[in-house]
Each structure stands twice: as C-alpha cells, then as structure tokens.
Amino acid sequence: MQAHPPSDLFLRACRGEPVERTPVWIMRQAGRYLPEYLAVREQRSFWEMCTIPEVTTEVTLQPIRRLGVDAAILFSDILVPLAAAGIEVDFTPAPVIRNPVRSAADIEALRPVEGSPLLGKVQAAVRMLRRELAGTVPLIGFAGAPFTLATYAVCGGGSKNQSEFRAMLFGNRAAAHRLLERMTEAVIASLSGQIEAGAQAVQLFDSWAGILGGEDYEEFALPHARRVLEQVERPGVPRIYFAPGAATHLDRMRSLPAEVIGIDWRIPLDRARRALEDRFAVQGNLDPGVLLGSPETIAEKTRAILEQARGAKGHVMNLGHGILPQTPVENAVAFVEAVRRRGEAHE
C-alpha cells in the first residue's frame, strides 16, 4: 500500500480510498465527560465557548491531546446559524429559543446570515484551529440540517413530539417550505464559510429527520439536505450526512450527494450498508452506552462493528450518537485504542 501521512487517514476513509487502519473520532468528543472541558466551563458560558475563537480552539483541541483521535471537530452548536438570523438562543443548559418562529411574518423577519459577525467568529476559530493543528489531524466543520434547524426554531428548543412544527408542516405547508428555504440558505452560508476558513470535511446533522414518515421525509427534509450538500461541494472536502433515528429512510438517502453516511446504533452496520447499496463510506456506529461498560465489553462490541464494516467502500469508526456526559475518560480512551488495535484496512 502506498505510504500516506497518518493525518490523511480520516479523509482517505471518507473518500473510499485504501487505509492502513480504520480511523476513529467521537461525536461530542469535546464535552462534559472531560475534566479539562469542565474546568473551562466553570469560567465561561456555553455560548462564550462557541463564540470566542480562542476558547473554541482550546476546547476543540482537548480530546485530540487526551484521546489521540484521528480527526478534530469544531466545538460549536447547530443553533449558531439561528442566532445569526436573529433568533434569540440561550442554553439553560438545554437550548431555549426566546422568540420561536410561528408565523409567516416571523419567517420573513429572519435576517440573512451571509457575512454575519457571529459566523465570522466561527470562521476565525476554524482558521486558528488549522494553525494549531498544524496538519496533525484534519478538522471537521458541521451544521444542523435545514429540517432540524426549523424544528428547533418553531418548537422553541428541544421537544418530545415536535408538535408545534408538525402543526406547521401539515397545517401550513407554504409557511413550512418558506422556513425550510430560509434555513437552507443559512446552513449553506455557515458550512461554506467554515470550508473557506479551512474545514477539511463537513458533517450535516439531521437530528430530527426521524420523526417523519417516508413521503414527508422526501418532501420536507431530503431536498433541503440535498441542496446544502450540493452547494458545499468542494474538491477534496468530504461531506457526511447523519440522521439519527432515521434508519427507515436509508434507501432514500442513496440520492444524497455525500461521501459518507453516518449510522446510529439502532441498526446493525452491515444492514445499513445493504440499504445504502455500499454506495457510500459509512460512519459509526457503537452504542454510546457501551462506553459506560467495561473495557472488555467496549473492545468486544468495537470488534463486532469493525467486522460488519469489512469490505465497505470506506469506514470511519465512531459512536452511533454523541458521547454521554457520564462516560469515564478512560473508557473513551479504551474505545480509541480498541479501534487502533483491531481496525482492518479497506482495500
């Protein structure tokens, strides 16, 4: 196999190129399970951590130093574009939106985010991180998908059944589509800015797409995610689409212009690959709860997923969702080490 720098491992796997071992990173790897993160959090609000480039940079780098993962992901929040559009976002610690979008007038009052000072701070953090990383591992940028951002914007934060947004979807389709268009424009601006600042891959989180039935997913979520992914295509920059809880839509995801599809832990990786017809590299999909168990269980479950990935177009090992705050740091380290020991090359 041709020699490559280790820093290319994640990007090569995303592109479906041969790798000497499976790369690994962890969603929410910069977060509440790390004592060094909690030390910063005692001094700064969550919003400050997302919007002060020096603080964002420090928190993003913490898991690289501690875990030895193969990629860094920008520390930020999917709701940053909403704040850039004039929506009042707070964290208590869960996200709360003070002025939810409920009417056509609310939708039209949203500000364009292109050139937003808030997004400029995110871009400054990306540039700073590229300098600090100095090519050791690639940097992933990210954003929430339009459907997911619209859900938060209308519901006013997290919601058990998203009833407010579903009322708009099925009671005022024109307003729903207009809001989704505005969210699409905001996400394109956010991700494009991150790429221009130096992000080497981007992940689109469609966290609420799983609430939709098949035809409604095709109407309200899929086309807007597709437009974002089309508009942020850049040479050499892999695009990852991740919709947890939406395994029933994997066959529909085959139409997306992405290099990688993220898989949650609720579906076996080999079954997901079949649904995707192995057209994409796949990312995932260890149950985050496994990291609350023993190192032996972590290694056993990790090996099983690596075996299910054998022969895939490409595989990036990850959890099937974000790491849980209760996770012992030594278990996160054990997970990364298990991948490094057992990762098989994709020829």
C-alpha positions as a Markdown table, in Angstrom:
| # | Residue | x | y | z |
|---|---|---|---|---|
| 1 | Met | 0.0 | 0.0 | 0.0 |
| 2 | Gln | 1.3 | 3.5 | -0.8 |
| 3 | Ala | 2.6 | 5.4 | 2.2 |
| 4 | His | 0.5 | 8.3 | 3.4 |
| 5 | Pro | 0.8 | 10.6 | 6.3 |
| 6 | Pro | -1.3 | 9.5 | 9.3 |
| 7 | Ser | -3.1 | 12.8 | 9.2 |
| 8 | Asp | -4.8 | 11.8 | 5.9 |
| 9 | Leu | -6.3 | 8.6 | 7.4 |
| 10 | Phe | -9.8 | 10.0 | 8.1 |
| 11 | Leu | -10.0 | 11.9 | 4.8 |
| 12 | Arg | -8.9 | 8.9 | 2.8 |
| 13 | Ala | -11.5 | 6.6 | 4.5 |
| 14 | Cys | -14.2 | 9.2 | 3.8 |
| 15 | Arg | -13.2 | 9.2 | 0.1 |
| 16 | Gly | -13.3 | 5.4 | 0.0 |
| 17 | Glu | -9.5 | 5.1 | -0.6 |
| 18 | Pro | -7.4 | 2.3 | 0.9 |
| 19 | Val | -6.4 | 2.9 | 4.5 |
| 20 | Glu | -3.9 | 1.0 | 6.7 |
| 21 | Arg | -6.3 | 1.0 | 9.6 |
| 22 | Thr | -9.8 | 2.3 | 10.4 |
| 23 | Pro | -9.8 | 5.9 | 11.6 |
| 24 | Val | -11.8 | 6.9 | 14.7 |
| 25 | Trp | -13.3 | 10.0 | 16.2 |
| 26 | Ile | -16.1 | 10.6 | 18.6 |
| 27 | Met | -19.2 | 12.8 | 18.2 |
| 28 | Arg | -19.2 | 15.4 | 21.0 |
| 29 | Gln | -15.7 | 14.4 | 21.8 |
| 30 | Ala | -15.1 | 17.9 | 23.2 |
| 31 | Gly | -17.5 | 17.9 | 26.0 |
| 32 | Arg | -18.8 | 17.3 | 29.5 |
| 33 | Tyr | -17.1 | 14.0 | 30.1 |
| 34 | Leu | -13.6 | 15.7 | 30.0 |
| 35 | Pro | -12.4 | 17.3 | 33.2 |
| 36 | Glu | -10.4 | 19.9 | 31.3 |
| 37 | Tyr | -13.6 | 20.9 | 29.5 |
| 38 | Leu | -15.5 | 21.3 | 32.8 |
| 39 | Ala | -12.6 | 23.5 | 34.0 |
| 40 | Val | -13.2 | 25.8 | 31.1 |
| 41 | Arg | -16.9 | 25.6 | 31.5 |
| 42 | Glu | -16.6 | 26.9 | 35.1 |
| 43 | Gln | -15.1 | 30.1 | 33.7 |
| 44 | Arg | -17.1 | 30.5 | 30.5 |
| 45 | Ser | -20.8 | 30.2 | 29.4 |
| 46 | Phe | -21.6 | 27.7 | 26.8 |
| 47 | Trp | -22.3 | 30.5 | 24.3 |
| 48 | Glu | -18.9 | 32.1 | 25.0 |
| 49 | Met | -17.2 | 28.8 | 24.4 |
| 50 | Cys | -18.9 | 28.7 | 20.9 |
| 51 | Thr | -18.2 | 32.3 | 20.0 |
| 52 | Ile | -14.8 | 33.3 | 21.4 |
| 53 | Pro | -12.3 | 31.8 | 18.9 |
| 54 | Glu | -9.5 | 31.3 | 21.5 |
| 55 | Val | -11.8 | 29.4 | 23.8 |
| 56 | Thr | -13.4 | 27.4 | 21.0 |
| 57 | Thr | -9.9 | 26.4 | 19.8 |
| 58 | Glu | -8.8 | 25.2 | 23.3 |
| 59 | Val | -11.9 | 23.1 | 23.8 |
| 60 | Thr | -11.7 | 21.6 | 20.3 |
| 61 | Leu | -8.1 | 20.5 | 20.9 |
| 62 | Gln | -8.7 | 18.9 | 24.3 |
| 63 | Pro | -9.8 | 15.5 | 23.0 |
| 64 | Ile | -7.0 | 15.4 | 20.4 |
| 65 | Arg | -4.5 | 15.7 | 23.2 |
| 66 | Arg | -6.3 | 13.3 | 25.6 |
| 67 | Leu | -7.7 | 10.6 | 23.3 |
| 68 | Gly | -5.5 | 10.5 | 20.2 |
| 69 | Val | -8.5 | 10.5 | 17.8 |
| 70 | Asp | -7.9 | 10.8 | 14.0 |
| 71 | Ala | -10.0 | 14.0 | 13.4 |
| 72 | Ala | -10.9 | 17.1 | 15.3 |
| 73 | Ile | -14.4 | 18.5 | 15.1 |
| 74 | Leu | -15.1 | 22.2 | 15.6 |
| 75 | Phe | -16.6 | 22.9 | 19.0 |
| 76 | Ser | -19.8 | 24.8 | 18.3 |
| 77 | Asp | -23.6 | 24.3 | 18.3 |
| 78 | Ile | -26.0 | 23.6 | 15.5 |
| 79 | Leu | -28.1 | 26.6 | 16.6 |
| 80 | Val | -25.4 | 29.2 | 15.8 |
| 81 | Pro | -27.0 | 30.0 | 12.4 |
| 82 | Leu | -30.3 | 30.6 | 14.1 |
| 83 | Ala | -28.7 | 33.2 | 16.3 |
| 84 | Ala | -27.1 | 34.7 | 13.3 |
| 85 | Ala | -30.5 | 35.0 | 11.7 |
| 86 | Gly | -31.9 | 37.0 | 14.7 |
| 87 | Ile | -33.4 | 34.2 | 16.8 |
| 88 | Glu | -32.6 | 34.6 | 20.5 |
| 89 | Val | -30.9 | 31.4 | 21.6 |
| 90 | Asp | -30.0 | 30.6 | 25.2 |
| 91 | Phe | -28.7 | 27.5 | 27.0 |
| 92 | Thr | -30.0 | 26.6 | 30.4 |
| 93 | Pro | -28.2 | 24.2 | 29.8 |
| 94 | Ala | -30.6 | 22.8 | 27.2 |
| 95 | Pro | -31.2 | 25.1 | 24.2 |
| 96 | Val | -34.1 | 27.5 | 24.6 |
| 97 | Ile | -35.3 | 29.9 | 22.0 |
| 98 | Arg | -36.9 | 33.1 | 23.3 |
| 99 | Asn | -38.7 | 34.1 | 20.1 |
| 100 | Pro | -39.8 | 31.0 | 18.3 |
| 101 | Val | -40.8 | 31.3 | 14.7 |
| 102 | Arg | -44.6 | 30.7 | 14.5 |
| 103 | Ser | -45.9 | 32.8 | 11.6 |
| 104 | Ala | -45.2 | 34.0 | 8.1 |
| 105 | Ala | -44.2 | 37.4 | 9.5 |
| 106 | Asp | -41.7 | 35.7 | 11.8 |
| 107 | Ile | -40.2 | 33.8 | 8.9 |
| 108 | Glu | -39.8 | 37.0 | 6.8 |
| 109 | Ala | -38.2 | 38.8 | 9.8 |
| 110 | Leu | -35.3 | 36.4 | 9.8 |
| 111 | Arg | -32.0 | 38.1 | 8.8 |
| 112 | Pro | -29.8 | 36.7 | 6.1 |
| 113 | Val | -26.7 | 35.2 | 7.7 |
| 114 | Glu | -24.2 | 35.7 | 4.9 |
| 115 | Gly | -21.5 | 37.9 | 6.4 |
| 116 | Ser | -22.8 | 37.6 | 9.9 |
| 117 | Pro | -20.3 | 38.7 | 12.6 |
| 118 | Leu | -21.4 | 35.6 | 14.6 |
| 119 | Leu | -20.5 | 33.3 | 11.7 |
| 120 | Gly | -17.3 | 35.3 | 11.3 |
| 121 | Lys | -16.3 | 34.3 | 14.8 |
| 122 | Val | -16.8 | 30.6 | 13.9 |
| 123 | Gln | -14.6 | 31.1 | 10.8 |
| 124 | Ala | -11.9 | 32.8 | 12.9 |
| 125 | Ala | -11.9 | 29.7 | 15.2 |
| 126 | Val | -11.6 | 27.4 | 12.2 |
| 127 | Arg | -8.5 | 29.4 | 11.0 |
| 128 | Met | -7.0 | 29.4 | 14.4 |
| 129 | Leu | -7.5 | 25.6 | 14.7 |
| 130 | Arg | -5.9 | 24.9 | 11.4 |
| 131 | Arg | -2.8 | 26.8 | 12.6 |
| 132 | Glu | -2.8 | 25.0 | 16.0 |
| 133 | Leu | -3.4 | 21.5 | 14.5 |
| 134 | Ala | -0.6 | 22.1 | 12.0 |
| 135 | Gly | -1.6 | 19.2 | 9.9 |
| 136 | Thr | -1.6 | 16.6 | 12.6 |
| 137 | Val | -5.3 | 15.6 | 12.1 |
| 138 | Pro | -8.0 | 17.1 | 9.8 |
| 139 | Leu | -10.6 | 19.5 | 11.1 |
| 140 | Ile | -14.3 | 18.7 | 10.6 |
| 141 | Gly | -16.9 | 21.6 | 10.4 |
| 142 | Phe | -20.6 | 21.0 | 10.9 |
| 143 | Ala | -24.1 | 22.4 | 10.9 |
| 144 | Gly | -27.6 | 21.3 | 11.6 |
| 145 | Ala | -29.6 | 20.3 | 8.5 |
| 146 | Pro | -32.4 | 22.7 | 7.5 |
| 147 | Phe | -35.2 | 20.4 | 8.7 |
| 148 | Thr | -33.6 | 20.1 | 12.1 |
| 149 | Leu | -32.9 | 23.8 | 12.5 |
| 150 | Ala | -36.5 | 24.6 | 11.5 |
| 151 | Thr | -37.8 | 22.2 | 14.1 |
| 152 | Tyr | -35.8 | 24.0 | 16.9 |
| 153 | Ala | -36.8 | 27.4 | 15.5 |
| 154 | Val | -40.6 | 26.6 | 15.7 |
| 155 | Cys | -40.6 | 24.5 | 18.8 |
| 156 | Gly | -38.5 | 26.9 | 20.8 |
| 157 | Gly | -35.9 | 24.2 | 21.7 |
| 158 | Gly | -35.9 | 20.5 | 22.3 |
| 159 | Ser | -39.4 | 18.9 | 22.2 |
| 160 | Lys | -40.7 | 15.4 | 22.9 |
| 161 | Asn | -43.0 | 15.3 | 19.9 |
| 162 | Gln | -42.2 | 18.5 | 17.9 |
| 163 | Ser | -46.0 | 19.2 | 17.8 |
| 164 | Glu | -45.6 | 22.9 | 17.0 |
| 165 | Phe | -43.5 | 22.3 | 13.9 |
| 166 | Arg | -45.6 | 19.4 | 12.8 |
| 167 | Ala | -48.7 | 21.6 | 13.1 |
| 168 | Met | -46.9 | 24.0 | 10.6 |
| 169 | Leu | -45.8 | 21.1 | 8.3 |
| 170 | Phe | -49.3 | 19.7 | 7.9 |
| 171 | Gly | -51.4 | 22.8 | 8.6 |
| 172 | Asn | -49.5 | 25.5 | 6.7 |
| 173 | Arg | -47.2 | 23.8 | 4.1 |
| 174 | Ala | -46.4 | 27.0 | 2.4 |
| 175 | Ala | -45.0 | 28.6 | 5.6 |
| 176 | Ala | -43.1 | 25.4 | 6.4 |
| 177 | His | -41.5 | 25.3 | 3.0 |
| 178 | Arg | -40.6 | 29.0 | 3.2 |
| 179 | Leu | -39.0 | 28.5 | 6.6 |
| 180 | Leu | -37.1 | 25.5 | 5.3 |
| 181 | Glu | -35.8 | 27.6 | 2.4 |
| 182 | Arg | -34.5 | 30.2 | 4.8 |
| 183 | Met | -32.9 | 27.6 | 6.9 |
| 184 | Thr | -31.2 | 26.1 | 3.8 |
| 185 | Glu | -29.7 | 29.4 | 2.9 |
| 186 | Ala | -28.4 | 29.8 | 6.4 |
| 187 | Val | -26.8 | 26.4 | 6.5 |
| 188 | Ile | -25.2 | 26.8 | 3.2 |
| 189 | Ala | -23.7 | 30.1 | 4.3 |
| 190 | Ser | -22.5 | 28.5 | 7.6 |
| 191 | Leu | -20.8 | 25.5 | 6.1 |
| 192 | Ser | -19.4 | 27.4 | 3.1 |
| 193 | Gly | -17.8 | 29.9 | 5.5 |
| 194 | Gln | -16.3 | 27.0 | 7.5 |
| 195 | Ile | -14.9 | 25.4 | 4.4 |
| 196 | Glu | -13.4 | 28.7 | 3.1 |
| 197 | Ala | -11.8 | 29.2 | 6.5 |
| 198 | Gly | -10.2 | 25.8 | 6.4 |
| 199 | Ala | -12.5 | 23.0 | 7.4 |
| 200 | Gln | -11.4 | 19.8 | 5.7 |
| 201 | Ala | -14.7 | 17.9 | 6.0 |
| 202 | Val | -18.2 | 18.8 | 7.0 |
| 203 | Gln | -21.0 | 16.9 | 8.7 |
| 204 | Leu | -24.6 | 17.8 | 8.3 |
| 205 | Phe | -26.7 | 16.7 | 11.4 |
| 206 | Asp | -30.3 | 16.0 | 10.6 |
| 207 | Ser | -31.2 | 15.1 | 14.2 |
| 208 | Trp | -35.0 | 15.3 | 13.9 |
| 209 | Ala | -35.5 | 13.8 | 10.4 |
| 210 | Gly | -36.5 | 10.5 | 12.1 |
| 211 | Ile | -39.8 | 12.0 | 13.2 |
| 212 | Leu | -41.0 | 12.0 | 9.6 |
| 213 | Gly | -42.7 | 9.3 | 7.6 |
| 214 | Gly | -41.2 | 8.3 | 4.2 |
| 215 | Glu | -43.1 | 10.6 | 1.9 |
| 216 | Asp | -42.8 | 13.5 | 4.4 |
| 217 | Tyr | -39.1 | 13.0 | 4.7 |
| 218 | Glu | -38.9 | 13.2 | 0.9 |
| 219 | Glu | -40.8 | 16.4 | 0.9 |
| 220 | Phe | -39.6 | 18.3 | 3.9 |
| 221 | Ala | -36.1 | 17.0 | 4.8 |
| 222 | Leu | -34.4 | 15.3 | 1.9 |
| 223 | Pro | -34.5 | 18.0 | -0.8 |
| 224 | His | -33.2 | 20.7 | 1.6 |
| 225 | Ala | -30.3 | 18.5 | 2.8 |
| 226 | Arg | -29.6 | 17.6 | -0.8 |
| 227 | Arg | -29.4 | 21.3 | -1.8 |
| 228 | Val | -27.0 | 22.1 | 1.1 |
| 229 | Leu | -24.7 | 19.2 | 0.2 |
| 230 | Glu | -24.7 | 20.2 | -3.4 |
| 231 | Gln | -23.9 | 23.8 | -2.6 |
| 232 | Val | -21.0 | 23.0 | -0.3 |
| 233 | Glu | -19.3 | 20.6 | -2.6 |
| 234 | Arg | -15.6 | 21.4 | -2.8 |
| 235 | Pro | -12.7 | 19.3 | -4.2 |
| 236 | Gly | -11.2 | 17.1 | -1.5 |
| 237 | Val | -13.7 | 18.1 | 1.2 |
| 238 | Pro | -15.8 | 15.0 | 2.2 |
| 239 | Arg | -19.5 | 15.6 | 3.2 |
| 240 | Ile | -21.0 | 13.5 | 5.9 |
| 241 | Tyr | -24.8 | 13.2 | 6.4 |
| 242 | Phe | -26.0 | 11.9 | 9.7 |
| 243 | Ala | -29.7 | 11.5 | 10.6 |
| 244 | Pro | -30.0 | 9.5 | 13.9 |
| 245 | Gly | -33.2 | 7.6 | 14.3 |
| 246 | Ala | -33.9 | 7.7 | 10.6 |
| 247 | Ala | -32.7 | 4.2 | 9.5 |
| 248 | Thr | -36.1 | 3.6 | 7.8 |
| 249 | His | -35.0 | 6.4 | 5.3 |
| 250 | Leu | -31.6 | 4.9 | 4.4 |
| 251 | Asp | -32.9 | 3.8 | 0.9 |
| 252 | Arg | -33.9 | 7.4 | 0.3 |
| 253 | Met | -30.6 | 8.7 | 1.4 |
| 254 | Arg | -29.0 | 7.0 | -1.5 |
| 255 | Ser | -29.9 | 10.0 | -3.6 |
| 256 | Leu | -27.8 | 12.4 | -1.5 |
| 257 | Pro | -24.6 | 13.9 | -2.9 |
| 258 | Ala | -22.5 | 12.9 | 0.2 |
| 259 | Glu | -19.3 | 10.9 | 0.5 |
| 260 | Val | -20.2 | 9.4 | 3.9 |
| 261 | Ile | -23.5 | 8.4 | 5.6 |
| 262 | Gly | -23.5 | 8.3 | 9.4 |
| 263 | Ile | -25.2 | 5.4 | 11.0 |
| 264 | Asp | -26.7 | 5.4 | 14.5 |
| 265 | Trp | -26.5 | 2.3 | 16.8 |
| 266 | Arg | -30.1 | 1.2 | 16.4 |
| 267 | Ile | -29.4 | -0.6 | 13.1 |
| 268 | Pro | -26.5 | -3.1 | 12.5 |
| 269 | Leu | -23.9 | -1.5 | 10.3 |
| 270 | Asp | -24.0 | -4.4 | 7.8 |
| 271 | Arg | -27.7 | -4.0 | 7.4 |
| 272 | Ala | -27.3 | -0.2 | 6.9 |
| 273 | Arg | -24.7 | -0.9 | 4.2 |
| 274 | Arg | -27.1 | -3.1 | 2.3 |
| 275 | Ala | -29.8 | -0.4 | 2.5 |
| 276 | Leu | -27.3 | 2.1 | 1.1 |
| 277 | Glu | -26.1 | -0.5 | -1.5 |
| 278 | Asp | -22.5 | 0.2 | -0.4 |
| 279 | Arg | -22.5 | 3.4 | -2.5 |
| 280 | Phe | -21.0 | 5.5 | 0.4 |
| 281 | Ala | -18.4 | 5.2 | 3.1 |
| 282 | Val | -20.2 | 4.7 | 6.4 |
| 283 | Gln | -19.5 | 6.2 | 9.8 |
| 284 | Gly | -20.4 | 4.6 | 13.2 |
| 285 | Asn | -21.9 | 3.0 | 15.0 |
| 286 | Leu | -21.2 | 1.9 | 18.5 |
| 287 | Asp | -24.0 | 2.5 | 21.1 |
| 288 | Pro | -22.7 | 5.4 | 23.3 |
| 289 | Gly | -24.0 | 3.5 | 26.3 |
| 290 | Val | -21.3 | 0.8 | 25.7 |
| 291 | Leu | -18.7 | 3.3 | 26.9 |
| 292 | Leu | -20.4 | 3.1 | 30.3 |
| 293 | Gly | -19.4 | -0.6 | 30.5 |
| 294 | Ser | -16.1 | -2.4 | 30.9 |
| 295 | Pro | -13.0 | -2.1 | 28.7 |
| 296 | Glu | -13.6 | -5.8 | 27.7 |
| 297 | Thr | -17.1 | -5.1 | 26.6 |
| 298 | Ile | -16.0 | -2.0 | 24.7 |
| 299 | Ala | -13.4 | -4.0 | 22.8 |
| 300 | Glu | -15.8 | -6.8 | 22.1 |
| 301 | Lys | -18.5 | -4.5 | 20.7 |
| 302 | Thr | -16.0 | -2.5 | 18.7 |
| 303 | Arg | -14.5 | -5.6 | 17.1 |
| 304 | Ala | -18.0 | -6.7 | 16.1 |
| 305 | Ile | -18.7 | -3.4 | 14.3 |
| 306 | Leu | -15.3 | -3.4 | 12.6 |
| 307 | Glu | -16.2 | -6.9 | 11.3 |
| 308 | Gln | -19.5 | -5.7 | 9.9 |
| 309 | Ala | -17.6 | -2.9 | 8.1 |
| 310 | Arg | -15.3 | -5.3 | 6.4 |
| 311 | Gly | -15.5 | -4.8 | 2.6 |
| 312 | Ala | -17.3 | -1.4 | 2.9 |
| 313 | Lys | -16.4 | 1.3 | 0.4 |
| 314 | Gly | -15.0 | 3.1 | 3.5 |
| 315 | His | -15.5 | 3.1 | 7.2 |
| 316 | Val | -14.9 | 5.8 | 9.9 |
| 317 | Met | -15.4 | 4.3 | 13.4 |
| 318 | Asn | -17.5 | 6.4 | 15.7 |
| 319 | Leu | -20.3 | 6.2 | 18.1 |
| 320 | Gly | -23.9 | 6.0 | 16.9 |
| 321 | His | -24.5 | 9.4 | 18.5 |
| 322 | Gly | -22.7 | 11.8 | 20.9 |
| 323 | Ile | -20.7 | 10.5 | 23.8 |
| 324 | Leu | -22.6 | 10.6 | 27.1 |
| 325 | Pro | -21.5 | 13.0 | 29.8 |
| 326 | Gln | -21.3 | 10.2 | 32.3 |
| 327 | Thr | -18.6 | 8.4 | 30.3 |
| 328 | Pro | -15.4 | 7.7 | 32.1 |
| 329 | Val | -12.5 | 9.3 | 30.2 |
| 330 | Glu | -10.5 | 6.0 | 30.5 |
| 331 | Asn | -13.4 | 4.3 | 28.6 |
| 332 | Ala | -13.2 | 6.8 | 25.8 |
| 333 | Val | -9.5 | 6.1 | 25.6 |
| 334 | Ala | -10.2 | 2.3 | 25.6 |
| 335 | Phe | -12.6 | 2.7 | 22.7 |
| 336 | Val | -10.0 | 4.6 | 20.6 |
| 337 | Glu | -7.3 | 2.1 | 21.5 |
| 338 | Ala | -9.6 | -0.8 | 20.6 |
| 339 | Val | -10.1 | 0.6 | 17.1 |
| 340 | Arg | -6.4 | 1.2 | 16.7 |
| 341 | Arg | -5.7 | -2.4 | 17.7 |
| 342 | Arg | -8.4 | -4.1 | 15.6 |
| 343 | Gly | -9.0 | -1.7 | 12.7 |
| 344 | Glu | -8.8 | -3.5 | 9.4 |
| 345 | Ala | -7.7 | -2.0 | 6.1 |
| 346 | His | -10.3 | -1.4 | 3.4 |
| 347 | Glu | -8.7 | -2.5 | 0.2 |
